[in-house]
Amino acid sequence: MLKQTFGDAAMSRTKSHERYIRFKESRTSVEDNDRAGQPSTSKNERDIRKVQKVIHSNRHLTVREVED
Protein backbone atom coordinates (compact mmCIF):
# COMPACT_ATOMS: atom_id res chain seq x y z
CA MET A 1 0.00 0.00 0.00
CA LEU A 2 2.85 2.42 0.76
CA LYS A 3 4.51 1.60 -2.56
CA GLN A 4 1.24 2.33 -4.40
CA THR A 5 0.91 5.69 -2.68
CA PHE A 6 4.53 6.89 -2.53
CA GLY A 7 6.22 4.86 -5.29
CA ASP A 8 10.02 4.50 -5.02
CA ALA A 9 10.12 7.07 -2.19
CA ALA A 10 8.28 4.65 0.11
CA MET A 11 10.04 3.00 3.03
CA SER A 12 10.64 -0.72 2.60
CA ARG A 13 8.34 -3.22 4.26
CA THR A 14 11.18 -4.40 6.51
CA LYS A 15 12.08 -0.86 7.61
CA SER A 16 8.40 -0.08 8.23
CA HIS A 17 8.12 -3.14 10.45
CA GLU A 18 11.28 -2.18 12.37
CA ARG A 19 9.90 1.31 12.99
CA TYR A 20 6.55 -0.13 14.08
CA ILE A 21 8.29 -2.34 16.66
CA ARG A 22 10.39 0.60 17.94
CA PHE A 23 7.37 2.84 18.43
CA LYS A 24 5.41 0.02 20.00
CA GLU A 25 8.23 -0.17 22.57
CA SER A 26 7.63 3.52 23.45
CA ARG A 27 10.31 4.99 21.25
CA THR A 28 9.61 8.61 20.33
CA SER A 29 12.24 9.36 17.65
CA VAL A 30 12.85 8.07 14.14
CA GLU A 31 16.60 8.83 14.38
CA ASP A 32 18.94 5.84 14.62
CA ASN A 33 20.92 5.30 17.81
CA ASP A 34 24.69 5.80 17.75
CA ARG A 35 26.54 2.60 17.05
CA ALA A 36 29.80 1.31 18.41
CA GLY A 37 32.73 0.88 16.09
CA GLN A 38 34.90 2.91 13.83
CA PRO A 39 33.21 6.00 12.42
CA SER A 40 32.91 6.25 8.68
CA THR A 41 35.58 8.22 6.90
CA SER A 42 35.01 10.81 4.27
CA LYS A 43 36.52 10.90 0.84
CA ASN A 44 37.08 13.80 -1.48
CA GLU A 45 38.27 14.31 -5.03
CA ARG A 46 41.68 15.67 -3.97
CA ASP A 47 42.52 12.55 -1.94
CA ILE A 48 41.18 10.25 -4.64
CA ARG A 49 43.45 11.90 -7.24
CA LYS A 50 46.46 11.63 -4.91
CA VAL A 51 45.90 7.91 -4.36
CA GLN A 52 45.37 7.30 -8.08
CA LYS A 53 48.63 9.11 -8.85
CA VAL A 54 50.57 7.00 -6.33
CA ILE A 55 49.07 3.76 -7.66
CA HIS A 56 49.75 4.69 -11.29
CA SER A 57 53.37 5.54 -10.47
CA ASN A 58 54.01 2.08 -8.97
CA ARG A 59 51.41 -0.66 -9.25
CA HIS A 60 53.41 -2.99 -6.99
CA LEU A 61 52.81 -1.00 -3.82
CA THR A 62 50.97 -2.59 -0.94
CA VAL A 63 47.91 -0.98 0.58
CA ARG A 64 50.02 0.07 3.57
CA GLU A 65 52.56 1.75 1.31
CA VAL A 66 49.82 3.65 -0.50
CA GLU A 67 48.38 4.66 2.86
CA ASP A 68 51.73 6.03 4.02
C-alpha positions in Angstrom: 0.0 0.0 0.0 2.9 2.4 0.8 4.5 1.6 -2.6 1.2 2.3 -4.4 0.9 5.7 -2.7 4.5 6.9 -2.5 6.2 4.9 -5.3 10.0 4.5 -5.0 10.1 7.1 -2.2 8.3 4.7 0.1 10.0 3.0 3.0 10.6 -0.7 2.6 8.3 -3.2 4.3 11.2 -4.4 6.5 12.1 -0.9 7.6 8.4 -0.1 8.2 8.1 -3.1 10.4 11.3 -2.2 12.4 9.9 1.3 13.0 6.6 -0.1 14.1 8.3 -2.3 16.7 10.4 0.6 17.9 7.4 2.8 18.4 5.4 0.0 20.0 8.2 -0.2 22.6 7.6 3.5 23.4 10.3 5.0 21.2 9.6 8.6 20.3 12.2 9.4 17.7 12.9 8.1 14.1 16.6 8.8 14.4 18.9 5.8 14.6 20.9 5.3 17.8 24.7 5.8 17.7 26.5 2.6 17.0 29.8 1.3 18.4 32.7 0.9 16.1 34.9 2.9 13.8 33.2 6.0 12.4 32.9 6.2 8.7 35.6 8.2 6.9 35.0 10.8 4.3 36.5 10.9 0.8 37.1 13.8 -1.5 38.3 14.3 -5.0 41.7 15.7 -4.0 42.5 12.6 -1.9 41.2 10.3 -4.6 43.5 11.9 -7.2 46.5 11.6 -4.9 45.9 7.9 -4.4 45.4 7.3 -8.1 48.6 9.1 -8.9 50.6 7.0 -6.3 49.1 3.8 -7.7 49.7 4.7 -11.3 53.4 5.5 -10.5 54.0 2.1 -9.0 51.4 -0.7 -9.2 53.4 -3.0 -7.0 52.8 -1.0 -3.8 51.0 -2.6 -0.9 47.9 -1.0 0.6 50.0 0.1 3.6 52.6 1.8 1.3 49.8 3.6 -0.5 48.4 4.7 2.9 51.7 6.0 4.0 
